[in-house]
Amino acid sequence: MIRIGTCSWTEKTLIKSGEFYPNTVRTAEGRLKYYSQYFDTVEVDSTYYAIPDKRTVFLWTKRTPENFIFHVKVYGAMTGHSIDPKTLPKNIFDTLSEKDKSERFIFLKDKTILKNIFETFKDNILLLKKNNKLGLLIFQYPPWFHYNTHNLDYILECKESLNTLQIAVEFRHGSWLTEKASKTVFKFLRENEITYIIADEPQYDSFATIPFIPEITTNIAYFRFHGRNKENWLKKGIETSLRYSYLYSDEELKDFIPHIKSCEEKTKMTFAMFNNCHGGFAIRNALRLKDMMN
């Protein structure tokens, strides 16, 4: 089975563009209900910036049809990114040093604090699993997360910390997918039942991005289409959404279809998710791909 969706339903340029949501749909509840009329899956991006509370997760379950699937991008501290300490739940924030509490962004390395974050994140999203609406937990590791045994061990720690929940990993440094390393990486993911995220993004003659390799490591295939905005991808200091300002052409979408269908034949479920969310491009491409595949 193939499911097609986007990696956000609330990206601000999507809402401002007026391209998808009618003017009468202006609330969070209305947008999710409207989105779920066209798609049966979505990736939650807001959870990267803050751990969702249980009430928010409860509302997600109530506002979507019975067969709707949420994939949840994990909180930034769980993948080694810097976080705004004020986004932490109060009980965890109170355990920080006074210096960390006052900083704008911090990197969390304390194992006890990280354990509490993993446990809180898991506990708060379990309602999705109980309602059969939880797909994958998306671990998008940072560009400085290079291929080495220490980082392989950390990925395994992430999986074990979330126990029964299915995780998927996306790499953002090319060292993971060299001809030599990739054999070890894919073997590791298969042995530990971790889904490999098949990403499409701009290509350079460096390790700055990863190549498009439609590899399957579990009974779920997960495509994540970032767009190919080569001009903006590596720019520093620009708004993040501008890196994903790219509309795939019909020819580019057509090239993906054989890979998606091939994965469908070998898996229980195949997801094609568009992360080129700037200006509504993800919605436009996702709807177009649905038409083309039908």
N, C-alpha and C positions, 0 to 999 in steps of 0.2 A: 504494500500500500504506500502511496506517495501523498505526503501532505506538504502544502506550500503556504508560507506565511512570511512575516517580517519580524525584524528584531526590535520593534517598538511599535506601540500604537499611540504614543503620546509625544513623539519627538516634536519640539516646538515649531520647527520650520514646516512640518507636515500640517500642523494645526493652523498656522498662519497662512499657508498657501491657499487654503480653501478648496483644494483639489479633490479631496476625498470626503471629508465630513461636511454634511449640509450645515448651513448657518444655524439651523435649529438644534444641532447637536453640540452642546457647549459644556457638558459636565463630564467628569471622569467616568461616571456610570454610563452615560449615553454613548460615549466614544467606544468603550469596550463592547457594549451591546451591539453597536452599529458595526464595528470591526468584525465581530463574530458572525455576522450575517454573510460575510464574504469569505472568511477564512476559518479554518478549524484548528489553527495552532498559532502561537506567538511566542517570541522570546522576550522575557522581561529584562529590560536594561537598567531600570531604576535601582534594582537590588545590588548593582555594582557600587552605587554611591551610598547606600544605607541599607541596613538589615530591615526587611519589611516586618511590620508588627502583625500579630495574629489576626487582628480585625481586618486589616487590608487584604490579607490572604483569604479570609472568609468571604469578603465581598467579591474577590475575583471568582471564587467558586460559584457564587450565587448569580453573578451577572453573565455567565456564559453557558452555552448548551451542554448537555450531558457528556458529549463526546469530545469536548474541547480540550486541547493539550497546551499546558504552559511549560516552556523551558525557562529556567531561571539562571541568570548570570550571577555568579557568586560575588559576595562583597569583596572590594578591592584588597583588603588586608589579607584575605585568604589566598590570593595569588601573588603576594609580595609587592603590591602597589602601595603608594603612599595614600593615606586617608585623612580626611578632616576629623580630628578627634571628637568634634561636637556631633558627628553622625553616629557615634557609638551609643548603645543603650546605656542608661544612667548607671546601672550596676557595674558595667564594665568601665565606663568613663571614670568612675570614682576610684578605680584601682590604678589609674595612671599617675605618674609623677606630676608634681605641680608644673614643671617645665613643659612636659608633653601636653598638659591640659591647655596651656596658653598658646601653643603653636598653631599655625594655620594648617600645616600638613605634617604628618609624622609617618615613619616606617615602624611598624610593630614587629618586634623580634622576640619578645618575651613569650616563652612557650605556654605559660599558664594563661596569659591573656588570650593568645591565639586559640587555645583549647576552648576557652569560654565563648569566643566568637563563633567557632565551628559548631559548638553545641547549641548556642542560641539560634544561629541561622537554621540549623536542622530542625530544631523544635518548632520554630515559627512557620516553617513551610510544610510541615507534615500533613496539614489539613488537605493540601493539594493531592498528596499521595493517597490519603484515606478516601478521597472522592474520585480517584482514578483520573486525575487531571494533571499529574506531574510527569513531565517527560524527562529531560536531561538537566543536570546542573552543569552550567557552562563555566569551565575554568579557562579563561583567556590569559595566559601567562605573559608577562611583560617582555619587551625586546631584549632586556639584559638577562633574561632567564635562558642561559645557553645550555647546550647539550653536555651533560656530564653525569657521573654516577650519583653525585650528591643530589642533583635536581630530579633524577629518576626516583631516588628514595623519597624525596619530598612529595612527588606526585602520588606515590603509594601511601604516604601518610595522609594525604588529602582524602584519598578514597576510603581508607580505614576509619578516618574521623567521621565520615558520613555514613558508614556502615551499609545499610540496605539501599541507600539511594544511588541511582545510576549517574556517574559523572562522565563528562566528555571534556577533552582537552584540545585547546588550540594553541599552537606555537607561533611565536612572532619573530623568531630568529632562525635563519636558514641552516644553522649548524645541526638542527634536529633532523634535517631531511637531505643531508648529503647521501651519496650512494652507499657509503660505508655505514654511517650512523643509522640510516632509516631502517635497515634490516633489524638492528637491535631494538630500535624504538617500537616498530610495529609488533615485533615478537613480544616485547614487554607489555604492550597495551593489550594484546590478545590474551596473554597468560593471566592478566589481572582484570580482564573484562572491563576495560576502559575504552570508551568510544573515541575514535580519532575524528576530529573536525576537519572536513575537507574545505579549505578556504581558497577563495579566489580574490586576488588583490594585485596591485601594480607590481611589475617585475623590474628589478635593477640587476646590474652585474655585481651583486654583493649579497651578503646575508641579511640585508635590511628587511626583506620580506621572504615569505616561503613560496615554493612552487605549488601549482595546482596538481595534487596527486590524489585521485579518487580511490583511496585505500579504505578497506572495511576491516574493523578490528572487533566488532561485536555484532549482534543481530539488529543493530540500528545504524543506519547511515545518516550522516548529518552534514549537509552542504551549507556553507555560510558565505554569501556573496557580498563582498565589501565594496565592489566597484573597482575601477581601474584609473583613479584620478592620480596619475603619476606626478603631476605638477605640484599637488598639494600634500601628498602623503607624508613626505619627510620634512615638511616645513615646520618650524618651531614657532610657538607663540600665536598660532592661528586658532580659531574656534574649532573644536574637535569635529563638529559636524561637517565642516568644509572638506575634510579629508575624504568624506564619503559622499561628496557631491558628484555623482556620476550616474548617468542613465545608460543601462545596457541596451545595445541595439538588438533588433530581432535576430540578426545574424549571430551575435554573441550568445544570445539566449538559446538559439538553435543548436549551437555547439555543445551546450551543457546537457541537452536532452538525452543523448545516448548514454552518457555517464550516469545520469539519474536513473534511467530505466535499467541499466545494467546492475546498479546497486539494489534496485527494488527486487530484482530476481533472486538476490542472494541474502536478503534481510527480511526481518519481520516488519520493519517500518523504515521508510526513507523520508527524510525531511529536507526541503529546499527552502532555506531562510535567507531573506534579503536584508542586509545591513547597510545598504546605501540609502539611508533614511532621509538625507537632506532634501528638503523641498518636495517631499512626496515621491521621490524616485523609487524607493523600495516598494511602495504600494503599487505604483504603476507597473514596475517590472514583475511583481508577483502576480498581479491580475493578468498580465500579458502571457506569462509563462503558463498559467492555468489554461488560458484559451488555446495556446499552442499545443499543449499536451493533450487537451481534449480532442 
